Amino acid sequence: MARLKITQVRSKIGGKQNQRDSLRSLGLKRIGDVVVKEDRPEIRGMVSVVTHLVVVEEVD
């Protein structure tokens, strides 16, 4: 199964509560943090909430 490399590039300050919760659930705490997650619908949903704060790349 494919994996997603998710990097936080912008701050969550000033964001809505659901955006801050999504970042925390993904495991992102500060700018520059990187996590690798399985490509699942749940993860895609959390990423779609914060697309303006993160960069997503597919990793094999």
The first five atom37 places (N, CA, C, CB, O) and aatype in JSON, in Angstrom:
{
  "aatype": [12, 0, 1, 10, 11, 9, 16, 5, 19, 1, 15, 11, 9, 7, 7, 11, 5, 2, 5, 1, 3, 15, 10, 1, 15, 10, 7, 10, 11, 1, 9, 7, 3, 19, 19, 19, 11, 6, 3, 1, 14, 6, 9, 1, 7, 12, 19, 15, 19, 19, 16, 8, 10, 19, 19, 19, 6, 6, 19, 3],
  "atom_mask": [
    [1, 1, 1, 1, 1],
    [1, 1, 1, 1, 1],
    [1, 1, 1, 1, 1],
    [1, 1, 1, 1, 1],
    [1, 1, 1, 1, 1],
    [1, 1, 1, 1, 1],
    [1, 1, 1, 1, 1],
    [1, 1, 1, 1, 1],
    [1, 1, 1, 1, 1],
    [1, 1, 1, 1, 1],
    [1, 1, 1, 1, 1],
    [1, 1, 1, 1, 1],
    [1, 1, 1, 1, 1],
    [1, 1, 1, 0, 1],
    [1, 1, 1, 0, 1],
    [1, 1, 1, 1, 1],
    [1, 1, 1, 1, 1],
    [1, 1, 1, 1, 1],
    [1, 1, 1, 1, 1],
    [1, 1, 1, 1, 1],
    [1, 1, 1, 1, 1],
    [1, 1, 1, 1, 1],
    [1, 1, 1, 1, 1],
    [1, 1, 1, 1, 1],
    [1, 1, 1, 1, 1],
    [1, 1, 1, 1, 1],
    [1, 1, 1, 0, 1],
    [1, 1, 1, 1, 1],
    [1, 1, 1, 1, 1],
    [1, 1, 1, 1, 1],
    [1, 1, 1, 1, 1],
    [1, 1, 1, 0, 1],
    [1, 1, 1, 1, 1],
    [1, 1, 1, 1, 1],
    [1, 1, 1, 1, 1],
    [1, 1, 1, 1, 1],
    [1, 1, 1, 1, 1],
    [1, 1, 1, 1, 1],
    [1, 1, 1, 1, 1],
    [1, 1, 1, 1, 1],
    [1, 1, 1, 1, 1],
    [1, 1, 1, 1, 1],
    [1, 1, 1, 1, 1],
    [1, 1, 1, 1, 1],
    [1, 1, 1, 0, 1],
    [1, 1, 1, 1, 1],
    [1, 1, 1, 1, 1],
    [1, 1, 1, 1, 1],
    [1, 1, 1, 1, 1],
    [1, 1, 1, 1, 1],
    [1, 1, 1, 1, 1],
    [1, 1, 1, 1, 1],
    [1, 1, 1, 1, 1],
    [1, 1, 1, 1, 1],
    [1, 1, 1, 1, 1],
    [1, 1, 1, 1, 1],
    [1, 1, 1, 1, 1],
    [1, 1, 1, 1, 1],
    [1, 1, 1, 1, 1],
    [1, 1, 1, 1, 1]
  ],
  "atom_positions": [
    [[0.84, -1.18, 0.0], [0.0, 0.0, 0.0], [0.88, 1.25, 0.0], [-0.95, 0.0, 1.22], [1.97, 1.25, 0.58]],
    [[0.42, 2.28, -0.64], [1.17, 3.53, -0.73], [1.23, 4.22, 0.63], [0.55, 4.46, -1.78], [0.39, 4.0, 1.5]],
    [[2.23, 5.06, 0.77], [2.38, 5.82, 2.0], [2.46, 7.31, 1.64], [3.65, 5.37, 2.79], [2.87, 7.67, 0.54]],
    [[2.06, 8.14, 2.57], [2.07, 9.58, 2.37], [3.06, 10.23, 3.32], [0.66, 10.18, 2.56], [3.05, 9.97, 4.52]],
    [[3.92, 11.08, 2.77], [4.83, 11.88, 3.59], [4.2, 13.26, 3.73], [6.28, 11.96, 2.94], [4.02, 13.98, 2.75]],
    [[3.87, 13.62, 4.97], [3.15, 14.86, 5.23], [4.07, 15.79, 6.01], [1.83, 14.6, 6.01], [4.57, 15.43, 7.08]],
    [[4.29, 17.0, 5.48], [5.17, 17.99, 6.1], [4.36, 19.23, 6.41], [6.38, 18.32, 5.18], [3.67, 19.76, 5.54]],
    [[4.45, 19.71, 7.66], [3.77, 20.95, 8.01], [4.65, 22.12, 7.58], [3.46, 21.02, 9.54], [5.82, 22.19, 7.96]],
    [[4.08, 23.04, 6.79], [4.85, 24.17, 6.27], [4.33, 25.52, 6.75], [4.85, 24.14, 4.77], [5.01, 26.53, 6.6]],
    [[3.13, 25.55, 7.34], [2.57, 26.79, 7.85], [2.04, 26.57, 9.26], [1.46, 27.32, 6.93], [1.74, 25.45, 9.66]],
    [[1.92, 27.66, 10.0], [1.49, 27.61, 11.4], [0.0, 27.36, 11.53], [1.86, 28.89, 12.1], [-0.79, 27.72, 10.66]],
    [[-0.37, 26.72, 12.64], [-1.78, 26.49, 12.94], [-2.39, 27.66, 13.7], [-1.95, 25.21, 13.74], [-3.59, 27.67, 13.94]],
    [[-1.59, 28.64, 14.08], [-2.09, 29.8, 14.82], [-3.11, 30.53, 13.97], [-0.93, 30.74, 15.23], [-2.86, 30.83, 12.8]],
    [[-4.25, 30.82, 14.54], [-5.32, 31.5, 13.83], [-6.23, 30.56, 13.07], [0.0, 0.0, 0.0], [-7.22, 30.99, 12.48]],
    [[-5.91, 29.28, 13.09], [-6.74, 28.3, 12.4], [-7.93, 27.9, 13.24], [0.0, 0.0, 0.0], [-7.97, 28.15, 14.45]],
    [[-8.89, 27.27, 12.61], [-10.07, 26.8, 13.33], [-9.72, 25.58, 14.17], [-11.22, 26.46, 12.34], [-8.7, 24.93, 13.95]],
    [[-10.58, 25.29, 15.14], [-10.31, 24.18, 16.06], [-10.21, 22.86, 15.32], [-11.41, 24.1, 17.11], [-9.36, 22.04, 15.68]],
    [[-11.04, 22.61, 14.31], [-10.97, 21.33, 13.61], [-9.66, 21.2, 12.84], [-12.17, 21.17, 12.66], [-9.17, 20.09, 12.66]],
    [[-9.09, 22.3, 12.37], [-7.8, 22.26, 11.68], [-6.69, 21.94, 12.67], [-7.51, 23.6, 10.97], [-5.81, 21.13, 12.37]],
    [[-6.72, 22.56, 13.84], [-5.71, 22.28, 14.87], [-5.8, 20.83, 15.33], [-5.87, 23.23, 16.06], [-4.78, 20.18, 15.55]],
    [[-7.03, 20.33, 15.48], [-7.22, 18.93, 15.89], [-6.71, 17.96, 14.83], [-8.71, 18.66, 16.17], [-6.12, 16.93, 15.16]],
    [[-6.92, 18.29, 13.56], [-6.45, 17.42, 12.48], [-4.93, 17.36, 12.45], [-6.98, 17.91, 11.12], [-4.36, 16.28, 12.28]],
    [[-4.27, 18.5, 12.62], [-2.81, 18.5, 12.66], [-2.3, 17.66, 13.82], [-2.27, 19.94, 12.79], [-1.35, 16.89, 13.65]],
    [[-2.91, 17.79, 14.98], [-2.48, 17.03, 16.15], [-2.71, 15.53, 15.93], [-3.23, 17.5, 17.4], [-1.86, 14.72, 16.3]],
    [[-3.83, 15.17, 15.32], [-4.12, 13.76, 15.06], [-3.15, 13.16, 14.06], [-5.54, 13.61, 14.55], [-2.83, 11.97, 14.12]],
    [[-2.68, 13.99, 13.13], [-1.68, 13.52, 12.17], [-0.3, 13.39, 12.81], [-1.61, 14.47, 10.97], [0.59, 12.75, 12.24]],
    [[-0.11, 13.99, 13.97], [1.18, 13.92, 14.65], [2.08, 15.1, 14.35], [0.0, 0.0, 0.0], [3.29, 15.03, 14.57]],
    [[1.5, 16.19, 13.85], [2.27, 17.39, 13.51], [2.1, 18.42, 14.61], [1.83, 17.97, 12.13], [0.97, 18.78, 14.96]],
    [[3.23, 18.9, 15.15], [3.17, 19.85, 16.26], [3.73, 21.21, 15.89], [3.92, 19.31, 17.44], [3.3, 22.23, 16.44]],
    [[4.69, 21.25, 14.98], [5.32, 22.53, 14.64], [5.75, 22.53, 13.18], [6.54, 22.81, 15.56], [5.79, 21.49, 12.53]],
    [[6.06, 23.73, 12.68], [6.49, 23.88, 11.3], [7.75, 23.04, 11.08], [6.74, 25.38, 10.94], [8.68, 23.08, 11.9]],
    [[7.78, 22.31, 10.0], [8.93, 21.47, 9.68], [8.78, 20.04, 10.11], [0.0, 0.0, 0.0], [9.57, 19.19, 9.69]],
    [[7.8, 19.73, 10.92], [7.56, 18.34, 11.33], [7.14, 17.51, 10.12], [6.48, 18.28, 12.44], [6.39, 17.98, 9.26]],
    [[7.62, 16.27, 10.08], [7.32, 15.35, 8.99], [6.83, 14.04, 9.58], [8.56, 15.13, 8.07], [7.42, 13.52, 10.52]],
    [[5.74, 13.51, 9.02], [5.24, 12.19, 9.4], [4.98, 11.39, 8.14], [3.96, 12.3, 10.27], [4.68, 11.95, 7.08]],
    [[5.08, 10.08, 8.25], [4.76, 9.18, 7.14], [3.61, 8.3, 7.6], [6.02, 8.32, 6.69], [3.71, 7.59, 8.6]],
    [[2.53, 8.37, 6.86], [1.31, 7.63, 7.22], [0.87, 6.77, 6.04], [0.16, 8.6, 7.64], [1.21, 7.05, 4.89]],
    [[0.11, 5.71, 6.35], [-0.48, 4.88, 5.31], [-1.53, 5.71, 4.55], [-1.13, 3.59, 5.91], [-2.18, 6.57, 5.14]],
    [[-1.67, 5.44, 3.27], [-2.65, 6.15, 2.44], [-4.02, 5.52, 2.64], [-2.23, 6.12, 0.93], [-4.38, 4.57, 1.93]],
    [[-4.77, 6.04, 3.6], [-6.11, 5.54, 3.91], [-7.11, 6.7, 3.82], [-6.16, 4.89, 5.32], [-6.71, 7.86, 3.91]],
    [[-8.37, 6.4, 3.65], [-9.38, 7.46, 3.55], [-9.41, 8.38, 4.79], [-10.75, 6.85, 3.35], [-9.66, 9.58, 4.66]],
    [[-9.15, 7.82, 5.97], [-9.17, 8.63, 7.19], [-8.06, 9.68, 7.16], [-9.03, 7.73, 8.43], [-8.27, 10.84, 7.53]],
    [[-6.88, 9.25, 6.72], [-5.74, 10.17, 6.65], [-5.98, 11.21, 5.56], [-4.43, 9.39, 6.37], [-5.71, 12.39, 5.76]],
    [[-6.5, 10.77, 4.42], [-6.8, 11.71, 3.33], [-7.81, 12.77, 3.79], [-7.36, 10.96, 2.09], [-7.7, 13.94, 3.42]],
    [[-8.78, 12.37, 4.59], [-9.77, 13.31, 5.1], [-9.16, 14.35, 6.01], [0.0, 0.0, 0.0], [-9.48, 15.54, 5.91]],
    [[-8.26, 13.92, 6.91], [-7.59, 14.88, 7.79], [-6.7, 15.83, 7.0], [-6.75, 14.14, 8.84], [-6.63, 17.02, 7.3]],
    [[-6.02, 15.3, 5.98], [-5.16, 16.14, 5.15], [-5.99, 17.15, 4.36], [-4.32, 15.27, 4.18], [-5.56, 18.28, 4.16]],
    [[-7.17, 16.75, 3.91], [-8.0, 17.66, 3.11], [-8.45, 18.86, 3.93], [-9.22, 16.93, 2.55], [-8.71, 19.93, 3.37]],
    [[-8.54, 18.72, 5.25], [-8.93, 19.83, 6.12], [-7.82, 20.86, 6.22], [-9.31, 19.32, 7.51], [-8.09, 22.05, 6.4]],
    [[-6.56, 20.43, 6.12], [-5.42, 21.32, 6.34], [-4.5, 21.41, 5.11], [-4.62, 20.86, 7.55], [-3.29, 21.55, 5.26]],
    [[-5.07, 21.33, 3.92], [-4.24, 21.34, 2.71], [-3.41, 22.61, 2.59], [-5.1, 21.19, 1.48], [-2.34, 22.58, 1.99]],
    [[-3.89, 23.73, 3.14], [-3.16, 24.99, 3.06], [-2.02, 25.08, 4.07], [-4.11, 26.14, 3.26], [-1.23, 26.03, 4.02]],
    [[-1.92, 24.11, 4.98], [-0.88, 24.13, 6.01], [0.19, 23.06, 5.8], [-1.51, 23.94, 7.36], [1.24, 23.11, 6.45]],
    [[-0.05, 22.11, 4.91], [0.85, 20.98, 4.76], [1.21, 20.76, 3.28], [0.23, 19.71, 5.35], [0.55, 21.25, 2.37]],
    [[2.29, 19.99, 3.09], [2.69, 19.51, 1.76], [2.66, 17.99, 1.84], [4.13, 20.06, 1.33], [3.2, 17.4, 2.78]],
    [[2.03, 17.35, 0.84], [1.86, 15.9, 0.85], [2.58, 15.31, -0.35], [0.35, 15.5, 0.84], [2.42, 15.79, -1.47]],
    [[3.39, 14.27, -0.1], [4.1, 13.56, -1.18], [3.83, 12.08, -1.01], [5.64, 13.87, -1.16], [3.7, 11.58, 0.11]],
    [[3.75, 11.36, -2.13], [3.62, 9.91, -2.07], [5.01, 9.29, -1.96], [2.87, 9.36, -3.31], [5.94, 9.68, -2.66]],
    [[5.13, 8.3, -1.06], [6.39, 7.61, -0.85], [6.15, 6.13, -1.07], [6.96, 7.88, 0.58], [5.1, 5.62, -0.67]],
    [[7.07, 5.44, -1.69], [6.94, 3.99, -1.92], [7.41, 3.2, -0.72], [7.72, 3.56, -3.16], [7.37, 1.97, -0.74]]
  ]
}
